[in-house]
Amino acid sequence: MEEYKDEYTSFDRESKTQEIIGTVVIVCFCVAICGYFVYDLITSAPVYSSVMGFVFVAAVTLYFLLCRPLKNIDVLERRICKRLDTQGYPHEKREGTLYITKNDNHFRIYFRDSFDRRIKHLYFLYDFYDDNFGKVSMEGWTRAANCINTDNTLTTFVVLDDHFCCSYQTAIANAKDFMKEFDCAYRVIGEAMNDYNRIYPRIEQDYPNTTSENKGSIGFR
């Protein structure tokens, strides 16, 4: 749980740093403009006026590049897709949802706005089906989900009508953060899947729905 909290702390520090930079840039900009007009009125020096004009343009450009909040989720998704292309991860967007594949495992990706415009909530969802689903009662699957969630606090494992979903929730400030969180999501969801495979034989034995033979485990490479 400490790792999860530290991630949010780092995002908060980054936001504060950007706010400080923005404040410094704005103050410098105001001082430069005041100095420009005062000096220009006194001396009418064209060289100095040109320098001050350059400082003005540079200050405004720096502010928008470094401190402008990332408001549009679509812009963030496009930047993320460019990084996915660079690193060779297959991906596509269907019906407004981003899908990413890693080692034949498919993930649904969702973004949501947060209280801070520079930070976006991020959700990784891994859905999978199991031919053994009908062999275990719903009570048994509920027990399995509870055990998995108890031992894997960074993920949420749920049982749906005919399949399962394991999700990981975090927050990011930019596309670079996404790639780090993707690696983390893949790791922690994989750990939850390992627990699923480990406890399945016991769940089938204790909470049978039909009498049949176990067909094996679900792979997550």
Secondary structure, 3 states (H helix, E strand, C coil): CHHHHHHHHHHHHHHHHHHHHHHHHHHHHHHHHHHHHHHHHHHCCHHHHHHHHHHHHHHHHHHHHHCCCCCCHHHHHHHHHHHHHHHCCCEEEECCEEEEEECCEEEEEEEEECCCCCCEEEEEEEEECCCCHHHECHHHHHHHHHHHHHHCCCEEEEECCCCEEEEEEEEECCHHHHHHHHHHHHHHHHHHHHHHHHHHHHHHHHCECCCCCCCCCCCCC
